[in-house]
Amino acid sequence: MDRAVWSVSELTAYVKRRLESDPLLQEIQVRGEISNFRRHSSGHLYFSLKDERALLSCVCFRGSANGLDFEPHEGQQVIAYGSLSVYEPQGKYQLLVTFMTPDGLGELHQRFEALRARLQAEGLFAPERKRPLPRFPRTIAVCTSPTGAAIRDLLSILSRRYPLARIVVVPTIVQGEAAPASIVNSLRRAAETGADVIIAGRGGGSLEDLWAFNEEIVARAIFASPVPVVSAVGHETDVTIADLVADLRAPTPSAAAELVVPDRLELEAHLRSLGSRARSALQSLARQRQVRLARLEQNPVLARPATLLAPWWQRVDEVADRAVEAVKRRLETHGHRLARLAASLRALDPRQVLERGYALVHRDRDRALVNRVALASPGEALTITVRDGEIPARVAGGNPQGSLF
């Protein structure tokens, strides 16, 4: 073609003809790992074959797909037979697959299964270590790319459902070689914000796109997080190691937003219901009290309270009278006893003895009572006490009988 400027359609058509006319690119066999697998409702299969350095788009139309003797799936290593062509509307070359055979598990899936088995044996996936999410989180940290579609949907849902929560976005690299270290660092920074819960994730993608969330350092960082972590990686059919070790797995970032916060509308409805129930309960209680009060008002005792108290007043008077009589009897009894004791004491009074003509003799030196002759020494001064006074005396000297002068 001898033209200086080509249109896109002309160039794409030319490349298509050259590819399809090259015998080396027809009836070829390609070994690779299935990625981005999708079975269309038409029955056609759309997927890619990849190795560690390149990616090849493939399509297996319904007639060929129905002839396969196995069910292709994501991550499967296969050998595909077909021819190379160009899909002109998108200007990309692709392999038209006419037949496929399994060629073992893909490398990434082998790594995934090996890591999952090892971490499961260590107990990182144990259900009993998973923590419950707070019912009403005050701060939510989101570790994801700040420019992806996932963050926009997530923030929109959080603000609509529960505007009371503070949202902290921790910018995170979620794809590529730098992604694992970035995710680990973001989880640490998210915990330092004082968050009550952390959402870590990204939108969907192929197995290799999501591979950062299958790295061991990311799994261990989630396990060690002091704050509950919700993993929201990919679409519903994508399961990563991060999903397995997280406290809760959400199938999508949007679903994570719905799981970590209550719905404001549901809370408002619940509060209205509680208020209505409280009003009904108070009204019912008030009606019960009114009925009870009406019955009490009709009670004749309450209408004439003196009727209820009169018997008790009379009983109090009777008890008081009995108490006074008891005290009087007690005093009389003790009075008689005291009189008898006084008479006994008077009978023992020495002065009563003196009245009958007796006398008491004391030594002057020590006022000791002299009731025997041996107690008085010759010449010793004595005092003789009689009914009406005292008589001084002295013991006669040399008188063996102790006669007094």
MOJO-V847237 format. One record per pair of residues at least 4 apart in sequence whose C-alpha atoms are under 7 Angstrom apart, sorted by sequence separation. I is the first residue (numbers start at 0). GAP is how many residues later the second one is. D is the distance in Angstrom with one decimal. If there is no record, write none. Layout:
i gap d
I GAP D
I GAP D
This chain:
i gap d
5 4 6.1
6 4 6.3
7 4 6.1
8 4 6.0
9 4 6.1
10 4 6.3
11 4 6.1
12 4 6.2
13 4 6.3
14 4 6.1
15 4 6.1
16 4 6.0
17 4 6.3
21 4 6.9
38 4 6.3
39 4 5.4
49 4 5.6
50 4 6.8
59 4 6.2
60 4 5.9
61 4 5.9
62 4 6.7
63 4 6.9
71 4 7.0
86 4 5.7
87 4 6.9
104 4 6.5
105 4 6.2
106 4 6.3
107 4 6.1
108 4 6.1
109 4 6.1
110 4 6.1
111 4 6.1
112 4 6.1
113 4 6.3
114 4 6.1
115 4 5.9
116 4 6.2
117 4 6.5
118 4 6.5
119 4 5.7
148 4 6.5
149 4 6.1
150 4 6.0
151 4 6.1
152 4 6.3
153 4 6.2
154 4 6.1
155 4 6.1
156 4 5.9
157 4 5.7
158 4 4.6
174 4 5.2
177 4 6.3
178 4 6.0
179 4 6.3
180 4 6.2
181 4 6.0
182 4 6.2
183 4 6.6
184 4 6.3
185 4 5.9
186 4 6.3
187 4 6.5
188 4 6.6
190 4 5.9
204 4 5.4
205 4 6.4
206 4 6.0
210 4 6.9
214 4 6.5
215 4 6.2
216 4 6.1
217 4 6.3
218 4 6.2
219 4 6.1
220 4 6.1
233 4 5.7
238 4 6.2
239 4 6.7
240 4 6.4
241 4 5.9
250 4 6.3
251 4 6.3
252 4 6.5
253 4 6.6
254 4 6.2
255 4 6.3
256 4 6.7
262 4 6.2
263 4 6.1
264 4 6.2
265 4 6.0
266 4 6.1
267 4 6.1
268 4 6.1
269 4 6.2
270 4 6.1
271 4 6.1
272 4 6.1
273 4 6.0
274 4 6.2
275 4 6.1
276 4 6.1
277 4 6.1
278 4 6.0
279 4 6.1
280 4 6.1
281 4 6.0
282 4 6.2
283 4 6.3
284 4 6.2
285 4 6.1
286 4 6.2
287 4 6.2
288 4 6.0
289 4 6.1
290 4 6.3
291 4 6.2
292 4 6.1
293 4 6.5
294 4 6.7
298 4 6.4
299 4 6.2
300 4 5.5
304 4 6.4
305 4 5.7
308 4 6.3
309 4 6.3
310 4 6.1
311 4 6.1
312 4 6.4
313 4 6.3
314 4 6.2
315 4 6.1
316 4 6.2
317 4 6.2
318 4 6.2
319 4 6.3
320 4 6.3
321 4 6.1
322 4 6.2
323 4 6.3
324 4 6.2
325 4 6.1
326 4 6.1
327 4 6.2
328 4 6.2
329 4 6.3
330 4 6.0
331 4 6.3
332 4 6.4
333 4 6.1
334 4 6.3
335 4 6.4
336 4 6.3
337 4 6.1
338 4 6.3
339 4 6.3
340 4 6.2
341 4 6.1
342 4 6.2
343 4 6.5
344 4 6.4
349 4 6.5
350 4 6.4
351 4 6.8
353 4 4.7
362 4 4.9
375 4 6.7
384 4 5.8
385 4 6.0
398 4 6.1
5 5 6.2
38 5 6.1
39 5 6.2
49 5 4.4
59 5 5.9
85 5 6.6
86 5 5.5
104 5 6.4
118 5 5.7
119 5 5.6
145 5 6.3
157 5 6.8
172 5 6.9
173 5 4.9
189 5 6.7
204 5 6.3
212 5 6.4
249 5 5.8
296 5 6.7
346 5 6.8
352 5 6.0
353 5 5.7
361 5 5.1
362 5 5.4
369 5 5.9
384 5 4.3
18 6 6.8
38 6 4.7
48 6 5.8
49 6 6.2
85 6 5.6
86 6 6.0
172 6 4.8
242 6 5.1
249 6 5.0
296 6 6.9
300 6 6.5
361 6 5.3
362 6 6.6
369 6 6.9
383 6 5.4
384 6 6.3
395 6 6.3
37 7 6.0
38 7 6.4
47 7 6.5
48 7 5.1
85 7 4.1
86 7 6.9
221 7 6.7
300 7 6.0
361 7 4.5
362 7 6.7
382 7 6.4
383 7 4.8
394 7 6.0
395 7 5.7
37 8 5.2
47 8 5.3
48 8 6.5
84 8 5.6
85 8 5.9
189 8 6.9
360 8 5.9
361 8 5.4
382 8 5.7
383 8 6.2
394 8 6.2
395 8 5.3
36 9 6.0
37 9 6.1
47 9 4.4
84 9 5.5
172 9 5.7
173 9 7.0
360 9 5.4
382 9 4.7
394 9 4.7
395 9 6.0
36 10 4.3
46 10 6.3
47 10 5.3
83 10 5.8
84 10 6.2
171 10 5.8
172 10 6.8
381 10 6.1
382 10 5.9
393 10 6.0
394 10 6.7
35 11 5.2
36 11 7.0
46 11 5.4
83 11 4.6
84 11 6.8
171 11 6.0
230 11 6.3
381 11 5.1
392 11 6.8
393 11 6.3
34 12 5.9
35 12 6.1
45 12 6.1
46 12 6.4
82 12 5.7
83 12 6.1
230 12 5.2
380 12 6.0
381 12 5.6
392 12 6.6
33 13 6.5
34 13 5.1
45 13 4.7
81 13 6.4
82 13 5.3
380 13 4.5
33 14 5.7
34 14 6.2
44 14 5.7
45 14 6.6
81 14 5.3
82 14 6.9
171 14 6.3
379 14 5.5
380 14 6.7
33 15 4.9
44 15 4.9
81 15 4.4
230 15 5.8
235 15 4.5
378 15 5.7
379 15 5.4
32 16 5.1
33 16 6.7
43 16 5.8
44 16 6.2
80 16 5.6
81 16 5.1
169 16 6.1
229 16 5.9
234 16 5.7
235 16 6.5
378 16 4.7
31 17 4.9
32 17 5.2
43 17 4.4
79 17 6.2
80 17 5.8
81 17 6.9
228 17 5.6
229 17 6.0
230 17 6.4
231 17 6.3
234 17 5.4
363 17 5.8
377 17 5.0
378 17 5.6
31 18 5.1
32 18 6.4
43 18 4.5
80 18 5.2
228 18 5.5
229 18 4.8
230 18 5.0
231 18 4.9
232 18 6.9
233 18 5.9
362 18 6.4
363 18 5.2
376 18 6.7
377 18 5.6
378 18 5.4
31 19 5.7
42 19 4.9
79 19 6.0
80 19 6.0
227 19 6.0
228 19 6.8
229 19 5.8
230 19 6.0
231 19 6.0
232 19 6.2
362 19 4.6
363 19 6.4
375 19 7.0
377 19 4.6
44 20 6.9
79 20 4.4
169 20 6.6
229 20 6.8
231 20 5.2
232 20 6.9
361 20 5.7
362 20 6.4
377 20 6.5
43 21 6.8
78 21 5.6
79 21 6.7
231 21 4.9
360 21 6.7
361 21 5.3
77 22 6.6
78 22 5.4
218 22 6.5
222 22 6.4
360 22 5.7
361 22 6.6
77 23 5.6
78 23 6.4
218 23 5.4
221 23 6.9
222 23 6.9
360 23 4.6
77 24 4.3
78 24 6.2
221 24 6.2
231 24 6.1
359 24 5.7
360 24 6.3
377 24 6.8
76 25 6.1
77 25 4.4
139 25 6.9
145 25 5.5
358 25 6.5
359 25 5.0
76 26 4.9
77 26 7.0
138 26 5.5
139 26 6.2
140 26 6.0
141 26 6.2
142 26 6.3
143 26 6.7
144 26 5.5
213 26 5.6
218 26 6.3
229 26 6.9
358 26 5.5
359 26 6.7
76 27 5.2
137 27 4.8
138 27 4.6
139 27 5.0
140 27 4.7
141 27 4.8
142 27 4.9
143 27 5.8
144 27 5.0
212 27 6.2
213 27 4.8
358 27 4.8
75 28 6.7
76 28 5.1
136 28 6.3
137 28 6.1
138 28 5.9
139 28 6.1
140 28 5.9
141 28 5.9
142 28 6.2
143 28 4.8
144 28 5.9
173 28 6.7
212 28 6.4
213 28 6.3
357 28 6.9
75 29 5.0
76 29 4.7
140 29 6.9
142 29 5.8
143 29 7.0
144 29 6.4
197 29 6.8
203 29 6.7
204 29 6.2
212 29 5.5
372 29 6.2
74 30 6.8
75 30 5.2
143 30 6.5
196 30 5.8
197 30 6.3
198 30 5.9
199 30 6.3
200 30 5.8
201 30 6.5
202 30 6.2
203 30 3.4
67 31 6.7
74 31 5.3
195 31 6.4
196 31 5.2
197 31 4.8
198 31 4.8
199 31 5.2
200 31 4.5
201 31 5.1
202 31 4.8
203 31 5.1
67 32 6.9
179 32 5.1
196 32 6.1
197 32 6.1
198 32 6.1
199 32 6.0
200 32 4.5
201 32 6.2
353 32 5.9
354 32 5.5
178 33 5.8
198 33 6.8
353 33 4.9
63 34 5.3
74 34 5.9
174 34 5.9
183 34 5.7
63 35 6.4
174 35 6.8
179 35 6.7
182 35 6.7
190 35 6.9
36 36 6.6
57 36 5.2
58 36 6.4
59 36 6.1
190 36 6.2
36 37 5.7
56 37 4.8
57 37 4.6
58 37 5.3
59 37 4.8
174 37 6.3
183 37 5.8
35 38 6.8
55 38 6.5
56 38 6.3
57 38 6.0
58 38 6.0
59 38 6.3
173 38 6.7
179 38 6.1
33 39 6.9
34 39 5.4
57 39 6.7
33 40 5.4
34 40 5.9
33 41 5.0
32 42 5.7
33 42 5.3
32 43 5.5
33 43 6.3
142 43 6.1
32 44 4.3
142 44 6.9
31 45 5.6
32 45 6.2
31 46 5.8
30 47 5.8
31 47 6.6
30 48 4.4
29 49 5.5
30 49 6.4
140 49 5.6
28 50 6.4
29 50 5.2
202 50 6.9
28 51 5.5
29 51 6.6
201 51 6.7
28 52 4.6
149 52 6.1
200 52 6.7
27 53 5.7
28 53 6.7
149 53 5.4
26 54 6.6
27 54 5.5
140 54 5.8
26 55 5.1
27 55 5.9
139 55 5.3
25 56 6.7
26 56 5.2
138 56 4.7
139 56 6.1
140 56 6.5
141 56 5.8
142 56 6.1
143 56 6.1
25 57 4.3
138 57 5.6
139 57 5.3
140 57 4.8
141 57 4.8
142 57 4.7
143 57 5.6
24 58 6.0
25 58 6.3
137 58 6.6
139 58 5.9
140 58 6.3
141 58 6.0
142 58 6.6
143 58 5.9
24 59 5.7
136 59 5.6
133 62 6.9
19 64 6.7
132 64 6.9
18 65 6.7
19 65 6.0
18 66 6.2
15 69 6.1
15 70 5.1
32 73 5.5
12 75 6.9
11 76 6.1
11 79 6.0
132 95 6.5
130 97 6.2
123 99 6.7
153 99 6.0
157 99 5.7
161 99 6.2
153 100 5.1
156 100 6.2
161 100 6.4
152 101 6.1
160 101 6.6
161 101 6.1
111 102 6.9
160 102 4.6
161 102 5.3
149 103 6.1
153 103 5.7
160 103 5.0
130 116 5.7
129 117 4.6
124 119 5.8
124 120 4.9
123 121 5.7
136 124 6.9
115 125 6.6
135 125 6.5
132 127 6.9
35 170 5.3
34 171 6.2
34 172 6.9
